[in-house]
Every structure is written in structure tokens, then in C-alpha cells.
Amino acid sequence: MAATAPLDDETRTTGQGGRGQGDRHQVVVIGSGFGGLFGTKALRRADVDVTMIAKTTHHLFQPLLYQVATGILSEGEIAPPTREILAGQKNAKVLLGEVTEIDLEAQTVRSHVLGRETVTPYDSLIVAAGAGQSYFGNDQFAEFAPGMKSIDDALELRGRIFGAFELAELGASRGEDVDHLLTFVVVGAGPTGVEMAGQIAELAHRTLRRDFRAINTRQARVVLVDAAPQVLPPFGQKLGGRAQKELEGLGVEVVLGAMVTDVDERGLSMKFKDGRVERMEAVTKIWAAGVQASPLGKQLAEQTGAPLDRAGRIGVNPDLTLPGHPEVFVVGDMIALDNLPGVAQVAIQGAKYAAKEIEGRVQGAAPQKPFKYFDKGSMAIISRFRAVAMVGKLRLTGVLAWLMWLAVHLVYITGFKNRLTAVLHWAVSFLGRGRSERTTTEQQIFARSALQRLERGATDLVSQPGDYDAQREQARRDELEAQAAEEVRLTDAGERGTRPSERV
Ligand SMILES: Cc1cc2nc3c(=O)[nH]c(=O)nc-3n(C[C@H](O)[C@H](O)[C@H](O)COP(=O)(O)OP(=O)(O)OC[C@H]3O[C@@H](n4cnc5c(N)ncnc54)[C@H](O)[C@@H]3O)c2cc1C
């Protein structure tokens, strides 16, 4: 067992209840998302102490973030406090902190919050720190095109979307041109982009149409842009095509084969395969294009020699452990294994597998067979009464898929109270025309840039244009196209989640 880290700093404490404080096996879980929460809960009957360390105090149900952004649900409904969820689990405790270092040799995890450092020792570790947004090396786009990964992102987007309609009303009543305010561009035609574009179209064409006097919200443009040649590659060719038709039926303009090469306050530029560059004036841009696994994956790869892929995901052993470190499990969006998709069920099942293995080891049981993902299916909502779903070989569209989506999401929303209020809010939005959560504040819209400027110092009061990496453009386009083609092939061939030996 490793020694407890020295206390040589005023703001530094060691994790209490860590190793050396009794005979119980100490499990540390990093993250309170799908992997972290389900892993911790799966250890509730195990003879272990569990410390969950996460940088937020809530468990975030990411699949419904777009509904917070478009005023259907409140943030509390999709992000209940982790502490409350685990209140009844006596062997679990929750620590707030961003993990900055995992020392595999010393078996410790170092975390920080507001200058306080905590070092928590472990006997077993489950790393479930998920993934963040990727701007493919063009991080300067983030200032004007927020991503969709956190409650902060969703609330900022809610402020920007509803705020754009308000500014358009103001401008139109003065006789100004407001087309740029009534153009909404979503970058990335994966499930998040499709859901977001569909919801904004529904907002503009249905929900808000009677609320304004100077503008006709039905004339708003909603544009979905992607460098890949098809919508929803992970759903295969047929469902992807169907989703595109449904979106177009809703009035969404789908622009494929277009690489975004510049984003600024007023709009964005796209470059097509034939070299043509098109500028689109749009104040509201939403980035739903790429993901990058937690940087903790890189740290673990450096310490173990495990491979990292382009998205920063780490290659793990078939039992989800790290090479040479059977006590460390990595689960969910951080792993690259058998072409598994970055979806909630991969994280949930992986975390439950890791928890069972830890419990078994403590009891002296034999190891389990390698981790095997059970694909329960995937679905994406396009708008009310319209969705696409695939369960095994079954492909569903329309109302049936939408009802399925409704049922599945209801089951997985955490807490009875949240389920009840979500149903009420869905009734208001889907059966009626209302949006219960349209409140926006100035802080929602401007806090992120204010905080960033605070971090960068007072001299940085004007945003600096970043350099677009034009040299890498062709390589990046080829990569995105190849990635989309591979996603389509894996789904259509039924090879996702299978090992090479299982493929025919
Ligand atoms: C907008 C959106 C829509 C989605 N829709 C669907 C869908 O419809 N269906 C589906 O199956 N999947 C969907 N997904 C994907 C799904 O949410 C992820 O696959 C899943 O959340 C992965 O679980 P995870 O535990 O690996 O990571 P996460 O759930 O992302 O959890 C990561 C946790 O780690 C914490 N963390 C990160 N870094 C640190 C650190 N350094 N220190 C401490 N804590 C840290 C985070 O705060 C978070 O609590 C969607 C994702 C997004 C963003």
C-alpha cells in the first residue's frame, strides 16, 4: 500500500477515510456521469468504501441537454445533486474536485477545487471522466459557437437562442435587417446536432410564432452543417437518409460536405470539396461536431504505454483495466475498445462490470469473462412525434420511434420527482405549444467569456482572432469523411461492439 501523501501545503488536505484508515478496501471513482454514478451505485452492497470525486456536484443526463437549451426542461430535472442520490448509500461519499493527476505508482488521485488540493489514496480506481467538446484544433471557434456538454453550455445556448429572437424583434421594429439574428447554424449532424436543429426549427416555426409582433419567427433559418456526406452516420445509411428527409420537412436546411473554416461574432465560413467558400451571416452558432476524451486518458497512457486514439481515448484490456494495472478500470467515453460508441449504455455497463469485478476480488471470487457490451439500441429525436431508432436489426422511424424514445428517457432520468416534472413539461411542449423554461439572464449569455477574460487578464478585453489551421484542412476533411463512412459501415454490417474473431 502506498503511503498517504505529505501535508506540506496550507490548502492541502488528504482524503479522509483513505487507505491506512482501516481494513476496508478503498475504491475511488472519478466522475459523476453515467459511468461514475452507476459504478458507485453498483458497489452499494460491496464490503468497500467508495469515494466519488467529480468536478460538478450533479449527475448530468447529457442526452436531454438540448431540451434545457430550448426551454423544455429545467436544469435541475436533468442534473440532480449526486450527494442526494447517494445519501442512502452508507459506504459512499462524494468529494467535489477536478482531478488533475493520477499517480499509478503511488495509487493516489490528486484533485483541486478553489485552491484546495486533496490527495485521495485508492486500492481500486474507476476512471469515468468522459469527454469534452473538440473544435478540431480551432479552439478559437468556442468563443462564438458554444458546445453542448454541460449545464453551463445549455443555459448559455438558451440565452443566445431566445436572446436572438428578442434582438431581432427590436431590430425589425426599427426597420433594420435582422436576417443574421434569425439564422441559427448547428455544426455537426450527429445525434446532438440533429436534435438541436429539430428543436430550434420547432421553436421558430411552432412555439414562438404568436409571441412576436415585428418579426415572423416562421421565417427563421435553421441550418445543419457537417463535413461528412451524411446525417447521423452511427445510424447507418437508411435511417440517416430518413432523418435528413424529416429534418428538411421541418424546414431545416441540411448542408453536407462543408468544413467550417472560420467562426466569428456575426457568422461563419464553410469550405466545400470543390474549394468554394461560403459565408453565412448567423449570430447564433452551436458546435456539436466533435468530442475529445478527458485529458486524464493521456496521463494514464503515458504511465502505462496504453495506446491513445485521435479523440484521446485510451486502449484498455478486454476487462477494462489498464496494462500492468489490474486495479485501475477505465470506462465510458474515455475508452477505445471494439469500436464501441460513445453512448450512455457503454459507460453504464462498463462501470457495472468494473464494480462487480472489484466486489468479486474483495470476496476472493474468480475473475469475470472479458467485458461484453449489450447493445440495447440507439435513438435520436428529430422533433415532436418524429424520431429514428434502431434496436438490433429493427429500424424504426416516426411516432413509434418517438414513443420509444420517450419511454426510454423517462426510465433513465434519475429520481421520481424529476420523472414526474419532466412528463409535465413534455406534455406542455409536445401536446401544447409552450416551453416552461424560457427564463434567460444576462449572466447565462456572458458569464463564460467574462470568466475567460478574467483568467486571461485585464489586457485581454477584446477578443483576438485565432489562426485557422488551413494546412491540416484536407487531412481533417479526409479523416471526418472516413470516420463517417466507417460509422455507417459498422452499423450496417452489425459489427459495432464485436471483437475481430466474432466477425463473419
Ligand atoms: C448533448 C449530448 C447528447 C447525448 N445524447 C445521448 C443519447 O441520446 N444517448 C446516449 O446513449 N448517449 C448520449 N450522449 C452520450 C452520453 O452522454 C455519454 O456517452 C455518457 O455520458 C458517457 O458517460 P461517462 O461516464 O463516460 O462520461 P460523462 O457522463 O460525461 O461523465 C463524466 C464525469 O466526469 C466528470 N469529470 C470530467 N473530468 C473530470 C476531472 N478531471 N475531475 C473530476 N471529474 C471530472 C464530469 O464532471 C462528469 O461528472 C450524449 C452526449 C451529449 C454531450
The ligand as a Gaussian input file, in Angstrom:
#p B3LYP/6-31G(d) Opt

LIG

0 1
 C      -25.527000      16.599000     -25.858000
 C      -25.312000      15.114000     -25.717000
 C      -26.333000      14.241000     -26.056000
 C      -26.156000      12.872000     -25.896000
 N      -27.184000      12.018000     -26.215000
 C      -27.062000      10.705000     -25.974000
 C      -28.144000       9.816000     -26.195000
 O      -29.210000      10.228000     -26.636000
 N      -27.981000       8.509000     -25.881000
 C      -26.808000       8.030000     -25.385000
 O      -26.716000       6.841000     -25.084000
 N      -25.755000       8.839000     -25.186000
 C      -25.845000      10.158000     -25.461000
 N      -24.792000      11.002000     -25.244000
 C      -23.511000      10.421000     -24.834000
 C      -23.517000      10.068000     -23.363000
 O      -23.999000      11.156000     -22.606000
 C      -22.102000       9.696000     -22.957000
 O      -21.701000       8.602000     -23.734000
 C      -22.018000       9.346000     -21.498000
 O      -22.351000      10.458000     -20.706000
 C      -20.627000       8.849000     -21.140000
 O      -20.560000       8.582000     -19.784000
 P      -19.191000       8.804000     -18.991000
 O      -19.442000       8.382000     -17.604000
 O      -18.082000       8.188000     -19.744000
 O      -18.944000      10.363000     -19.064000
 P      -19.867000      11.558000     -18.542000
 O      -21.264000      11.131000     -18.378000
 O      -19.559000      12.687000     -19.440000
 O      -19.289000      11.854000     -17.109000
 C      -18.016000      12.377000     -16.913000
 C      -17.950000      12.862000     -15.490000
 O      -16.611000      13.128000     -15.138000
 C      -16.512000      14.424000     -14.557000
 N      -15.142000      14.865000     -14.829000
 C      -14.569000      15.095000     -16.019000
 N      -13.276000      15.418000     -15.867000
 C      -13.040000      15.369000     -14.549000
 C      -11.891000      15.615000     -13.752000
 N      -10.712000      15.925000     -14.284000
 N      -12.025000      15.515000     -12.422000
 C      -13.198000      15.181000     -11.841000
 N      -14.312000      14.946000     -12.553000
 C      -14.227000      15.034000     -13.882000
 C      -17.619000      15.208000     -15.215000
 O      -17.957000      16.335000     -14.453000
 C      -18.712000      14.146000     -15.231000
 O      -19.329000      14.056000     -13.976000
 C      -24.935000      12.372000     -25.404000
 C      -23.904000      13.265000     -25.078000
 C      -24.102000      14.622000     -25.223000
 C      -22.997000      15.566000     -24.849000

